[in-house]
Amino acid sequence: MEFLLVALWLGMFLALLLAGLPIADALCGSLADRGAGVALVCSFTVLWLVAFWVGRVSLSVAAPAGVVVLALLVGGLVYRRGVSVDRRVVAETVGVFTLAFLFFVAVRAVDPAVHPSGGEKFLDFGLVQSLLRAETLPPEDMWFAGEPVSYYYGGHLLTALLARLTMTEARFAYNLALSGFFAAFVTAAYGLAGSVAASRDSPRWVGGLLGAFFVGFASNLSTPLRLVAAVLPDGLAGFFAGLAGVEIDGLAAGVGQFDYWDASRIIEGTINEFPLFAWLNGDLHAHMMSPPFLLLAAAILLSYYLTPAEAIRRRRLLVFGALPPIAGLVAVVNTWSFPSVAGLTVLTVLFAPADARTLLPAGVAARLRPDDWRLAEGATLSAALVAGVAVVLGGLLLSAPFWLSAASGRELALFPDRSALGPLVLVHGTFLLVFVPYLLRHALPRARRRGRIVVMFLLVAVLAVLSEAAAVALLAPLVGVGWVLLRWDHLPVGPGSETSSRTAATEREPTAVVGHDGGEAVAADSDSDSPDRSLSDGGLPGLGFETVLLIAGAGLVLLVEFVYVNEQAGPGRMNTVFKTYAQVWALWAVAAGAALAHLLWQHRPDLSLSGGRWKPAFQVFAVLLLASTSVYGVLALTSHATSDSAVARTENPTLDATAFVETTHADEAPAIRWIGDLEGRQTIVTVPGNYVWDRGRNGGSSAPSSLTGVPTVLGWHHEVGYRGQEAYDRRAEDVRDIYSGDQETSAALLAKYDVSYVYVGPAERATYNRIRIDEIEGVTVAKEWDAVTIYEVDQSRLGA
């Protein structure tokens, strides 16, 4: 076990966390933890933004430049604002990160391999290696030599920066960075959920721990269901299976039949990962590296949400100044999350107590104050949309080099196969079990006209039937109730309602110019009882930012029932649901942590489902929920630590991601090491590959390029999605001709792709009937082993 490396990386992470505290405080000072939970992510953001632009010139100076800029920024903030931190909160945050980091280091040390099966580890490790070998950005595509990588590589860039700063080889940096991203995610969830809970008058530490639990350990409900089926008679088990609309297998046959994979394939034709599954699987993939940055955006938006209405300049700086850089970063780390930052911005600006229209220039805001409440709502929504568009445009501008060089095109498609109700409940039930009573607690006291509510639910049911989407029936009521409670004081709303909307109340209040902010008039309410407040006129506690996160997540779930990205990565909407649900889990974990803390601690007579008799009921409910969603983690970790089925288990714990090559592919290990030691820009040729590395019986694996970052003419079949089928097939034919074509054709292709070395191993021999590379003038044996021969190409002699 590499204990010194673990200590080095932990020290680096904690140093960056402490350095990020002044930045987090400047952005999120209104939060209960003053942004401590996202302090590390703030430092990551500064390092990344500097490196992304400096790296266009030189990657070797990008990391030091990022450190210098971070130090100058932190020093400037401390000089100007001083140091304002709560030592107890900082100690909590450091403790949470340290525990999460060491926990996952221990998990990876048992099975650290970056094997090609069951995930994207070859892709992720190859990208890190490519970035460590590259001199400038974007890096060359290791599977499509001569072209820049056509994939969102931002998280891998950050991993490479951290590896450069610590002078760590990629084989160790992979697992250390993976553990760091896990800990950053858990810590951000702890801080954000705790701050949301505190804003709702619930204990910060309770909300934080619950949020961290939902991110770091909880699972969906499929595993508890299978466990129940295992102890029930066959007839009852079948009944529950039919009720849920899923097959009960695996664990249902006994604890010994548990497979960690089953819980990620619930909704037919989709992938339904949750964080613990993803990290156990061990990919250093985009959807696992972007959540900390998504939560950083959410923390900044929570700060906006809590900022008083009169602080117009600060609210503008948060929306138009802080969010666009984060959106640009997210676009390169995980393009799937880029629109979510803008969408979350729109919802926050729309639902925040402060009027959205005050973000606009004073003259424009004054013209957007019609008398009719419907027009006023439209004007408020328009102002929120302007904020979202500004974030998108700013993000596009700051990430422009990525879109111009590395981004690959996709097309939207409509109306995929819908999700069935039972699987939807299993996948999202962990959070729905919290959200439903939480919304009912606040909705029931405000429901003045129950008949209208019944009509609303009937309308939702009709829409669900017409659209053939169970998700509409399941989630539209939550979105509708949350939306109404955030925008209006009482249910129901509309013309003739007994209680006016907040917006209508705002329109009735006279305003006066009380000052100037940045040269523009600032409107403030003449009455101290401002309508821009979190409490309703009736004295009932209004909903908060947790409901904004709830609506955002529900909107994403509903969206992928009707729209998906048509791409090669999976049939239909498989990849769309996969990448979108990862964001939903991050948003809902924070919301559920704060909401469950509220259910446990807030018991007042002005709330439904409250009072003395409900408190023990919710305590029992919380225990059952936490216990049932922990079953997966207990079984998965036990299996991970004790099972002999791990793909590349090592005899002694290690973080060496490539140690498995020596045990499972010892015949190719020295050849791959030899290629990895090559310096400068080199191009190799190998047989195109995919997820299997079995010595050629099912094609190649592209191991020489994937494990070293040295580009090959054509690698994994993923390139079909990045370049198109025609381009992939053309190169596949060229590779075939290089190995087994006539001398003239082979020589011309070696020259065309500027090939330096030709790799001939088990996969190449099994794929091509006759390899004639040694017959070409200018091609000689560079190194030979029992199973592998590497030929060197002298480009100056090919013409001979």
N, C-alpha and C positions, 0 to 999 in steps of 0.2 A: 504494500500500500504506500502511495506517494504522499506521506504526511506533510512533508515540507512544502510541496506544491499546494496542498489543501490550505495550509496556514498562509501561504503567500497570497493565494486568490481570495481567501476570506479577509485578510488584511486589506487587500486592494479594494474589495467591495465595500468594506466598512469605512475606509478612507473616503471613497467616493460618496458614500451615504452622508457622512458628516460634512463633506464639502458642499453637498447639494442642499443642506439645510437653509442657508440664507436665500437661495434661489426659490426653494419651496415656500419659504415664509413670505417672500415678496409676492408670489403668485397666489398662495393659498393661506395667507395669514388669518383669514376669517374662519378657518376650519378649527375644530376642537384640538386637533394635533398639530396645527399650524403647518400642515403639509409634510410632516416628518415621514409619513408612510410612503410618499412618492419622491422623497429627497434623492434616493439613489437613481430613480428614473430621470429626475431632472439632470443629474450629472451625466447619465448616459446620453441624454438628448443633446447636451452641449457638445460632448465629445463627438457624437455622431455627425451633427450638422457641420462642424468644422472639418472633420475628416472627409465627409461626402464631397465638399467643394475643394479642399486642398488636395484630396486624392485624385482629382482630375489632372493635377500636375505631378504629384509624387506621393505614393502611399507610404514611403519610408519615413516621411516627415509628418504624415497626417496625424498619427497618434501623439507625438510630442507637441504638435501645434494645438491639438485639442486640449491637452493638459494645460498648456500655457494660457489659452483663452479661458478655460474653466477657472484657473487660478486668478486671472485678472478680473473676471466677472465676479467671483466670490469676494475677492479683496475689495472691489469697488462697492459692492453691496454692503459689506461689513463697515466700510469707512463711512458710507452715506447713511445707512440705517441703523448701524450698531448690530449687536447680537441679541436676539430675543428668542430664546428657546426655553422650553420646559424640560429640565434635565430628566425628570421622571418619564416623560413621554419619549424622549430620545432614547433613554435606557430601554424602555419597552420595545421600541422599534428595532434597536440593535439586537435585542434578545430574540425577537420574532424572526428576524432575518437569519441570525446565526443558527437557531434551531432548525429552521426550514432548510437552510443550505447544508448543514451537516447531515440532516435526515436524508436528503436526496443524494448526497455524496455516498452515503452508506448503501443506498438502493442501487446506484450505478456501479459501485465497486464489486457487486456480486456478478453482474452480467454487463460489462461495459462495451460490448462489441458493436461496431457499426456494420453489421452484416446486411446483405441486400434484401433479405426476405422479410415480409410482414411490415413494410414501411418504406420510408424515404431516407434512410440513414446514408446510403451511398450518395444520394444527391446532396444531402446536407453536408456531409463530411467533405465531399469533393468541392463544394462551393467554398468552404473554409480554406481548404488547401489551395484552391485557385487564387483566393484573395491574399493568402500569405506569399504566394509566388509572384503575384502581379506587381508591376511597377506603378501602374496608374489605374484609374477607374474608367470605364467598367472593366471587370476582369474578362479574360478570354473564356469562352464556353469550353469546358473540359470535354464535352461530348459532341462538339461541333467546331472543330479547330478552325481558327481563322476568323471567327465571328464573336462579337461580344455576347456575354451570357444573356439569355432572353428569359429572365426570371426575376422575381422580387428578392433581392439579395441583401437587403438592409440589415436584417438581424445577423446574417452571417458576417457582414462587414463589421458590426460591433464585436462579434466574437473574435474576429481576426485582430481588431484593434486591441482588445484585452490581451490576446495572446502576444502581440508585439510588445505591449507595455511590460508584460511579465517575462518576456523571452521564453515562452512555453511552446513546446511542439504541439502541432495540431492534434496528435493522438491523445494527449492529455487535456489540451484546451477544450476539446469537444465536450467531454463529460463535466468538466469544471464550469464551463459556460452554461451548459444545460442545467446544472444545479443552481447556478446563479440566477438564471431566468425564472426558475421555479420559485426560489426564495423571494425574488423581486416581486413576482406576481402575488404570492401569499402576503408579503409585507404591505404592498399597495392595497390589497383588499382589506387587510386588517385596519390600516389607517383610514381608508375611505369609508368603510362600513361603520367604523367607530365614530367618525365625524358626522356621518348622516344620522346615526342613532342619537348622538349628543344634540344635534339640531332638533330632534324630536323629543327632547327631555328624557331620554333613556340613557342608562349607563354606557359611556363610551367603550369601556373595555369589554362589555358583554356583546355589543354590536360588532366590535372588532374581532373578537374571538369567533363569533358565529360566521362572520364573513370569511375569515381565514379558513375555517373548517369547510365551508361550502366550496371554496376554491381548491384547497389542498388535499381534502380527504373524502368528501362526500361523493356519492355516485347517484345514478338515476335509480328508478324503482324496479328495474328488471331483475336484479340480483335478489332483493328481498322477496319478490314474487316467486322466483324459482326456488328459493329456500323454503318458503311456505308450501309450495307444491311438493317438495321432497318429503314433507312430513304428513301430508294429507293423503287420504285414500285416493286411488287412481281416478275414481269417478269425480270426486270433488276437484282434484287437480285439473282434470280435463274441463270441468265446468268453468273454473277460473281462467283457464287458458282461452277458452272460447269467448268468455266475457271480455278479456283483454285484447282478443284478436291477435294473439301471438302463439308461437309454438313453445311449449315448455320442454326444454331439453337440458343437457349438460348437468348443471347443479341439481336439477330436479331428480336425477337418477342417483344422487348421493354426493356428499361433500367431496369425495375423491374424484368426481367427474367435473369439478369446477374448472372453467377455462376463462382467463381474464378477458379474452377476445369477445366472448358472447355479448357482453353488455354494450358493445359499441355498434351492434348491428340489429336494431330493433325495428325501425320503420323501413319497410320494404324498399329496396333500391336506393338506400341512402346510407351514410355513415353518421353515427350519432355519438361521437366521442365526448368525453368529459375530461377535465384536467388530469385527474389521477391516472386514468387509462392512458392518456397521451404520453405522460411522462414515464410511466412504466414501460410503454412501448419503446421509448428511447429515441425518437426522432428529434433532431434539432431543427424543427420545421417552423415555417412562417407563422402558422396559426398559434404556435406556442410561444413565440417571441414577441408578438404584437400586443397581447393583453395588458402587460404593464404600462405600455404607452397609451392604450385605450383608457385605462383607469387614470392615468395622469391627465388626459383630456377631461375625463369625468370629474376629477378633483378640481381642476380649474373652473369647470362649469358649476360645480357646487359652490365654489368661492363666489362666482358671479351670482348665483341664486341667493346667496346669503348677504350680498353687498347691498347696503341701503339704496333706495331709489335716488337719493340726491347725489350719490357718488358716481356721477355720469362718466367722468373721465376714467376712473378706475374700471368701470364696467366696459367701456369701449376698449381700453388697453387689453383687458382679458380676452375679449372676443376677437378684436381685429389685430392685436399684437401678439398674444401668447399662443393662440390656437392654430393659426396657419402654419408656423414651423412644425408643430407636432403633427398636424395633418400631413404635411409634406414628408416627414419622417415615416409616418405610418404607411404612406403610399408605397415607399420603397421596401419597408419591412414586410408588409402584408397588404397588397393592394385591395384585397377583399374588405379590409377594415377602413379603408379611406373614406368611402361614403358614410360609414357609420359615425365618424367624427362630426361630419357636417350635419347628419340627421340628429344626433344628440344635441348639437348646438341649437338647431331650430327648436327642438322641443323644450330645451332649458330656457331659452330666451322667451318663448311663448308662454311658458307656465310660471316663470319667476314672478315673485311679488312685484318687482319693479316693472313699470310699463315698458314693453319692448320698443315702443315708438321713440322713447327718449334716446335710444342709440343713434337715431338718425339726426342729421342737422336740424337745428331748432326750427328753421323755416318750414322744412318738410314735415317735421313732427306736428307743427301747429295746423297744417292743412289736413293732417290725417286724424282729425277729431270730429267726425260726423255725429249728428244727434242720434241717429238710429243705431241701436246696439248691434244689429247685424252688420252694418257697415263698419262699425268700430271693431268688431271681431275680425272682419276681413282685413282691416288696416293693421291690426296687431299681428295677425298671421303673416301679412306681407312684410312687416318689419322683421319678423323672425326669419323669414325666408331670405331676406337681404343679408342677414348675419350669416346664415348657412352658406349662401353663395360666396360671400367674402372669404369664408374659411376655405372653401373649395378652390377658389381662384388663387388665394395666397399659397395654399398647399401645392397646387400645380406649378406655380412659379418657382417655389423653393425646391421642388423636386424635378424641375424641367429636364435636366440631363438624363434622368432615368427614363422619362417618357420618350425622349428623342432617340435613345439608343437601346435600352434593355427591355422595355415593356413589349409584351407580345399581344397581338390583337385577339379579341374574343367578340362574340356576338350574343345578344340577348334573345331568349326565346320565351314564349308564353305558354301557359296552361300545361304544366307537367302533370304526371300522375299525382293524385292527392294522397295525403297521409290519412290513414284510418284513425278513428278516435282512440281505440285502445292503445296502440303503440305511442300515439302522441302523449297520452296521459302517463305512460311508463317513462318516456323520455323526459318530460317536463314536470312530472308530478311532484318531485322534490320541492320545487318552488311554488307550484300552484297550491299545494297544501298550506303554504304560509300566506300567499297573496289573497286567497279567497276570504278567509276569516278577517284578514287585515282590512280589506276594502269594505266588507260588510259592517265591521265595527264602526266605520266612519260614514257609511252610506245610509244605514237604517235610521239614525236620528234625523237625517235631513230629508228623508223621502216624505214630502208633504202630500203627494197625490199618488197613491200606490197604483191606481189604474193605469197611469201613463207608463209606469215602470213595467207593468205586465205587457203593455203594448210594445214597448221597446224590446223586450226579450222575445216576444213573438216575431217581431220584425227581424231580429237577428237569426232566429230559427229558420225563417223563410229564406233569408239570404244564404244561410248555410246549405239548405236543401237545393236551392237554385244553382249555387256555385259548386255543389258536390264537394264541399270542403268542410270536414269536421273541425278543422282549426278555427273556422269562423265562429262556429257555435261555442267552442271552448274558450277562445281568447277575446273575441269581439266584445263580450260583456265586460271583461276586465278593462279593456282599453276604453270603452265608453264610460264606464263608471269612474275610472281614474281621471279621464279627461274632464268630465263634468265637475268632479269634486275639486280638481285643481283650478278650473277656470271660473266656476260659479260657487256661490256661497251655499246654495241649497238645491236639492233635487225636488222636482224637475225644473227645467228652465224653459224659457220661451215667452212669447207674448202672453200676457195675462197671468203669468206666474206671480205668486205672492211675494217672491223675493227677487230682486234684480240681480243681474250678473255683476261681477266685479268690474267688468269693463264699462257697463252701463253706469255703475256708481261712479267710476272714474270720470265719465263724461259729464256727470251732473255736478261734480265738484269744481268750483272755480279755482283757477290757478293764477299764480302771480310770479313775476320774474324776481328771483331773490339773489341772483348772482350770475356769474359767468364762468364757464369752464372751457378753456381753450379758445376763447373769443366768441363763444356762442352762448345765447341766453339759455339758462337752465330753469325749467318750470318746476315749481314745487307747490304742493297742496297748501292752500291757505289755512285749512283746518288741520290741527294736529292729529286728528283721527283719520290718518291717510287711508284711502282704500287700497293702496299698495302694501298690503301686510299679509302675514301668513295666517292670521286668525280671522274667522268670518265674523260678520256683524252679530250673529247669534251667540258668539262666545265659544263656539265649538272649535276644537283644535283642527286646523286644516291639515291636509296632507302635505308632504314635503318632497324632497328630491328623490327619495326612494321610489316614489310613484312615477317620476319622470323616467327613471331607469327601468321600471316595470313596463311602462308603455313602449319605451324604445325596444326592449327585448321582444315584447309581444308583436310589435310592428315588424321586426325582422322575421319572426316565425311565420307570420301571415304572408309576408312578401314572397317567401320562397315557395308558398303554395300556388302562386300564380305566375311568378317570373323566375327564370333561372338562366345561368350562363351556359351556353352550348359550347362544349369544349371536349377535347380528346381525353381529359384526365379521368373521366368516368361516364358511363351511360346516363343519359338524361340529366337529372339534377343532382346526381350523387355528390359531386364535388361542391356544388353550390350549397347544399344543406350542410355538408361537412364543415366548410369554412365559416358559414353563417352561424351555425349552432355554437361554435366555439366562442363567438362574440356574445351570443345570448347568455351562455353560462357565466361569462365574466360579469356582465351587467346585472344579471339576476342574482348572482351570489352575493353581491354587495347589497342589493335591494332587500333580499331575503334576510340577510344578517340584521339589518336595521329594523325591518318589519317584525321579525320574530322577537327581537329585544323589546320592541314596543308592546307586543302581545303579552310578553312576560311581565313587564314592569309597569305599564300604564293601566291602572284600574280606577277609573273615575266615573261618577254617576252620569256624566254627560256623554259617555260612550256606550255603544251597544257591546254585547259580549264582554262585559266588564263587571267589576264588583267582586266581592269576596268569593262567590261560588265559581267564578270563571278562572280565577287565578290558579288554583290547583289543577283545573282541567287543562289549562295551557301548559303548565309545568309538565304534566304527564305527557301531553302531546309532544312537547319539545324533546323529552327524553326518548320517546318512541321514534320520532323522526330522525334524531341524531343517531340512535342505535341502528335503525334499519338501513340508513344510508351509509353506515360504517361497515356493514357486512362485507361489501365488495372489497374495501380496503384491507380488512383483516385477512380475508381469504387470498386476495391477490398478492399481498406482501409475503404471506406465509409460503404460498406457492413459488413466488419469485426467489425466496431465500433457500428453499429446501428441495425444489424439484430438480430432477436431472435432465429435464427436457429443454433447458435453456440452450439457445443456438450455439453459444460459444462460451460456456461457463469456464472460468479459469480456476486452477487449483487454489490459488491464493488471491485474496481481494486485490484489485488493481483498478486504476482509472485509465489504463492503456486501451484505447478504443480499437487498436489494430492487433492486440496480442492474439486474438483468435486465429489470425492468418497462419501463425506458426503451428497451430494444432490441427486446424481443419483443412488447410491448403499448404502444407509444408513444402510441397513440390514447387509451388509458384512463389512462395514467400521471398526467397533471395532475389528473384528476378524483379519483383515489385519493389523491394528495397533499393535495388540498383537504379531503377527508374526514378524513384523518389530522391535519390542523391544527385540527379542531373541538375546542373545549374543553367541559368539563362533560359531564354525561350526555346522550347523544344516541341516538336510535334511527333506523335507516335501513331501507329496504326494497330488497331485491335479489331476483333470481330464485334459487331454491334451487339448490345446486351439488353438485359432486363432484370427482373427481380430474382433470378435463379443463378447461383454459382455452383454448378455441379459438373464441372469439367466438360461442358459442351454438349451434353445429351439434350439439353433444351435451349441451346444457343449460349452466347457469351454472357458475361456479367459486367464487362467494362471495368473490372477490378483494377487493372494497372492505372487507368486515368482517375477513377473514382477515389482511390486510396492515396494518390500522390498529387492530384491537381494538374498533372501534365496532360495537355489536351490531346485527344485522339480524333482522328478524322470523323468518326461517327461512333457514338456511344449508345446510351439507353434509348429505348423506344419513346421515352418522354418527348424527344425532340419532334415527334410528329405534332404534338400539341403546340410546341413553340414555333416550328418552322413550316409546318404543313406536310401532308403526306407525300406530295410530289418531290419536295426538296429532300425529304428523308429517303425516299426510294432511290432517288438519283445518287445520293452518296452511298447507299447500301450497295448499289451496283458497282460504283467505283471501287469500293473496298473489296468486293469480290474479284474485280479485275486486277487489283493490286496483288492479291494473293495468288490468283490462279489464271490470270489472263496472259496473253502473249507478251513478249518482252517489250515491244514498242509501246503497247498500250499501258502496261504497268509502269514503265519508266516515265511516260508522259504524266500519269496520274500522281506519281511520287513527286514529280516536279511541280505539278499544279497545286498540291496541298503543302508543299515545302516540308515534306516528311523528313524527320531526322532518324527515326528508328522504327523498325517493324517488329512487332511482338508476335512470336509464334509459340503458342502454348497449347494445352489440351483442348480448349474450346475452339481455337482456330483449326487445329488438325481435324477435329470432329465435324466442323462445319463445312470446310472446303475439301473436296475430294483430292485435289492435287495442288500442292503449294509449290510455286515455281519462282519464288522471290529470289532464291539463291542463284538463278540463272541470269539475273540482270547485271549488266556492267555497272560498276559503281556501288553495288550492294555487297557488303562483306559481313562476316560474323563478328559482332562486337563482344558478345558474352554468351556462354552456353552452359546450361545445366542439364540434368537428366530429362526434365519435363519441358523446359523452356529454352528457346534460342532467340536471342535478340540480334537483329541485323542492323548495321549502321548504314545509312544512305549518304553517299558523297554526292551532293547535288552538282558539283562541278564536273563529275565524270558521267552523269546520267546520259548526256548527249552523245557520248562515245558509243 
